[in-house]
């Protein structure tokens, strides 16, 4: 096991980096059907929430709250889905997904409903421009 954090290659291939928050890498899932954020704690070897110490679990929930508020404020979804599965990608990561009653997978989960539909560059720029102003400004680095 490496002693330096590395983002799982599958997550890196399916997402775009938005920011580095105090604990997590904040990623935008590259699926045009949903405003979908993924938070990955930069804790080497973390696979489960119980792998984080108490302070990191508290920080993770604060960052999940921040991502949830940003999605709600930017996109006014009917529902927010928050989940951690890790069956395919074992690296601990949390999904925060804005859902709508008219979306392709409603009311079921988004996983396995259909293949990922990547955004073109223009659509990605538009969603990032809409989302960034709603993100909290606690010491983080943006990745345009």
C-alpha positions in Angstrom: 0.0 0.0 0.0 1.3 3.4 -0.9 1.8 6.0 1.8 0.8 8.9 -0.5 -2.8 9.5 -1.5 -3.7 8.7 -5.0 -7.1 9.0 -6.6 -8.4 5.7 -7.9 -7.9 5.5 -11.7 -11.6 4.7 -12.3 -12.7 7.8 -10.4 -10.1 9.9 -12.2 -11.3 8.6 -15.5 -15.0 9.3 -14.9 -14.8 12.7 -13.2 -13.4 16.2 -13.4 -11.6 17.8 -10.4 -13.4 20.9 -9.0 -11.5 21.6 -5.8 -9.3 20.3 -3.0 -11.2 20.8 0.2 -9.7 20.4 3.7 -10.3 16.6 3.7 -11.6 15.7 0.3 -11.0 16.0 -3.4 -14.2 17.4 -4.8 -15.0 15.8 -8.2 -17.8 16.4 -10.8 -19.1 13.1 -12.2 -18.9 13.2 -16.0 -22.5 12.2 -16.6 -24.7 14.8 -18.4 -27.9 13.4 -16.9 -27.3 14.6 -13.3 -25.5 17.3 -11.3 -23.4 14.8 -9.4 -20.5 15.4 -7.0 -18.1 12.9 -5.5 -16.0 13.6 -2.4 -12.9 11.5 -1.9 -11.2 11.8 1.5 -7.4 12.1 1.0 -6.8 9.3 3.5 -4.5 6.6 2.3 -6.1 3.1 2.4 -9.5 4.4 3.5 -12.3 2.0 2.2 -15.0 2.5 4.7 -16.3 5.4 6.8 -15.1 3.5 9.9 -11.6 3.8 8.5 -11.6 7.5 9.3 -10.9 8.8 12.8 -13.6 10.8 14.5 -12.3 14.2 13.5 -12.1 13.1 9.8 -15.6 11.7 9.9 -16.9 15.0 11.3 -15.0 16.9 8.6 -16.3 14.5 5.9 -19.9 15.2 6.9 -19.3 18.9 6.9 -18.0 18.7 3.4 -20.9 16.5 2.3 -23.2 19.1 3.8 -21.4 21.8 1.8 -21.6 19.8 -1.4 -25.3 19.2 -0.8 -26.1 22.8 -0.1 -24.2 23.8 -3.3 -26.2 21.4 -5.4 -29.4 22.5 -3.8 -28.7 26.2 -4.3 -27.4 25.8 -7.9 -29.9 23.3 -9.2 -33.0 23.2 -7.0 -33.4 19.4 -7.2 -36.5 17.5 -6.1 -34.2 15.3 -3.9 -30.6 14.9 -3.0 -29.1 11.4 -3.0 -26.1 10.7 -0.8 -24.4 7.4 -0.8 -21.2 5.4 -0.5 -21.2 2.0 -2.2 -17.6 1.1 -3.1 -18.4 -2.3 -4.6 -16.6 -1.4 -7.9 -14.2 1.3 -6.6 -13.2 0.3 -3.1 -11.5 3.7 -2.3 -13.8 5.6 0.1 -15.8 8.1 -1.8 -19.2 9.7 -1.3 -21.7 10.5 -4.0 -23.9 13.6 -3.7 -26.4 13.6 -6.6 -29.1 16.1 -7.5 -32.2 14.2 -8.6 -35.4 15.2 -10.3 -38.7 13.4 -10.8 -38.2 13.7 -14.5 -34.6 12.3 -14.6 -33.8 9.1 -16.5 -33.5 6.9 -13.4 -36.2 8.3 -11.1 -37.3 7.0 -8.7 -34.6 4.3 -8.7 -30.9 4.7 -8.0 -28.7 6.1 -10.8 -26.2 3.2 -10.5 -26.7 0.7 -13.3 -29.7 2.5 -14.7 -27.9 3.3 -18.0 -24.4 3.9 -19.3 -22.7 7.1 -18.3 -23.3 10.0 -20.7 -20.2 12.2 -20.8 -20.6 16.0 -21.0 -19.0 17.9 -23.9 -16.6 20.6 -22.9 -19.2 23.4 -23.2 -21.7 21.6 -21.0 -19.0 20.9 -18.4 -18.0 24.6 -18.4 -21.6 25.6 -18.0 -22.3 23.3 -15.0 -19.0 24.3 -13.3 -19.9 28.0 -13.8 -23.2 27.4 -12.2 -21.9 25.3 -9.3 -18.7 27.2 -8.3 -20.4 30.3 -6.9 -22.4 28.1 -4.6 -19.4 26.2 -3.1 -18.2 27.4 0.3 -15.0 29.4 0.4 -13.3 27.5 3.2 -9.6 27.2 2.3 -9.8 25.3 -0.9 -8.0 25.2 -4.2 -10.1 25.2 -7.4 -9.3 23.2 -10.5 -10.8 25.0 -13.5 
